[in-house]
Amino acid sequence: MVPEKALPEIDSPTTGAHAPATDAWVEAVRDLFAPSGRLAQKLRDFTQRAAQQEMAVAVAHAIATRAILVAEAGTGTGKTFAYLAPALLSGKRTLVSTGTRTLQDQLFHRDLPRLTAALGVPVKRALLKGRNNYVCWFHLERNLEEGRFLEPETGGWLREIRRFARHSQSGDKSECATVPENAPAWSYATSTRDNCVGSECPHFDDCFVFRARREALDAELVVVNHHLFFSDQQIKEEGVAGLLPACDVVIFDEAHQLPDLLPHYYGESVSTFEALRLAHDARVELSTLGGDFRDGVAVVDRFEKTTRDVRLALPLTGTLRGTIADLPQSAPFVAALVTWQAAASAVHQALAAVAERTELLAKLAEKAKRFARALDTWQQAAPTGNGEEVFWFDASAHHLTLNRTPLTATEAVRDLIAASPAAWIFTSATLTVGGRFDHFRHQMGLTRITEKPSTAARWESPFDYRRQALLIVPDAIPEPNAAGHREAVAQVARRLATAANGRTLVLCTALAAMRAVAETLRTQGGTDDAPFVVLTQGDAPKETLLARFTTTPRAVLVASHSFWEGVDVVGEALSVVVIDRLPFAPPNEPLLAAQIARMKRAGSDPFLTIQVPRAATLLQQGAGRLVRSERDHGVLCICDVRLATRGYGKVLWSSLPPFRRSRSLAVAENFLRTLFPEPRETAAPSGVHSDGAP
Ligand code: SF4
């Protein structure tokens, strides 16, 4: 059985003396979450939960003592209000960072207004995203005027974006319902740090980017995302980097994502996409100067051609990634890389020669210089790497990205946190592995911070997993690498979906497995009279697929990585989650492979130190899709016998909530039949779980 976990578990005590006023304030936070407290009075659907109250008190302590708090709060605890309420009440300047822009929007537009109204604290708040989320008047107008686009539909989209921007307060593209977020037109209607002319811009007073930054500087609480937070620390673009020194409280929600993401933010990338954008901007700007600059345009044209040539010289088709050692050392590719670098240098020289003519030319010259340098570093890099960084590429059908990524960012993050006077709070439903915080704290450099008090605490989900759900690892399934495993997963999913009359989410670890399982379910699932409605990741945007899944009778959704997190279907529409195999990252993934090699050289065991903890976190996330409220019931099926037969399996299952467990598929089918005795249509609509709601 899964061992019981203490509630809450404090790894190390908070240090530092509290002034009486501080203690009184912490007690005020406790009262807020009491059964007859203000939140119970003001929020109609508030349910008092001891775990939420305790977490809020821990956050209040951390704020009062400017400490580090690592807080794991199981699903349904209400962690968002538990950290937001003390932050709002404290009156201190707060930065909240979420994992994605979607969560950023939810927090800002849904949770914050609701809570500030309940608390009666009119806190000035702001939402800040990366600059590529905001319409840029300067480039939108000039590209519309220039009118040369690769894609025929771009002109129409740009006119649509202009209509939107004229009536928008924020210029945030997520609010533009008429143009898809991934339309190529957005790259012509937004800015980069390299082509923004700042105070020289004729649109500066109406600029959405600078307006959002001004509002953020003026706000008491700012909501950002992890990508913006860390990439801005690197490029110091006066977005988040400008805010951080004045902040008293920094909160990371979905903090489990940070350890894997951080090295990428501290690296450097150059891409053919970026190069084409540079060429486009340079050509348009040079052409505004008139006929004298034809030579410069010719240099830019050559750079554009060499950019296309380098992808064509890569004798690989489809989407691929690998290290520098995997790149062909064939003459055509190496020659194309050398030519590309030389062309970037030539663009730098051509633009530098006229840089004094306009602010934009000066910025583009700088960009070309950085680009040429990065390519030069790539050319000099040894195929074996340098032991500290990994050089790797990512190739899609049309583009190539070359990356230089440090193997770890632990030191940099440690220094950032240690130097900041703020309280730092990291929270998520999945921060522990086997009940311990060691992996997260080590990866984040928190174990070596002596400048601040540091606490870690965990609060279990209020859900009764033993009663509400069943975890099965079918005993008759082949090992995941054995022949027939994929077919067996499809058959298990088919049987469970039959017992639940659809209502099934299948999470696969690879796209090929996802397609195979979906195909089997499509051809063999359900009955002739009532086949399953099989939805597959990629058929439509994620939100659209989820909406279809929750409203379509007999729906089965088969998905891969992007559905392991951020799926919050409350109610019986999602009653079965099938996971095809333990989610170990492929050991040949470039950064992971380099980390593994380094660990082996140092005599450590990379499997137990890196791969198992990562898989545990992802498995917890996938499993967390099943039970989203006290009323949810269902089956979690993990089609990987290693969970039960390998030594490390115990670390993985002990990281999961305390489900009732079985090895029998028949037991799971019977459990589902008790939930859904008669085949009937999906009755309860899904809903988004609100923090104050049961
Ligand atoms: S200031 Fe920069 S981002 Fe704003 S409109 Fe001008 S170029 Fe675009």
Residues whose N, C-alpha, C, O or C-beta is under 5 A from the ligand:
A	BS01	SF4	C136 W137 F138 S191 N195 C196 V197 G198 C201 H203 F204 C207 V209
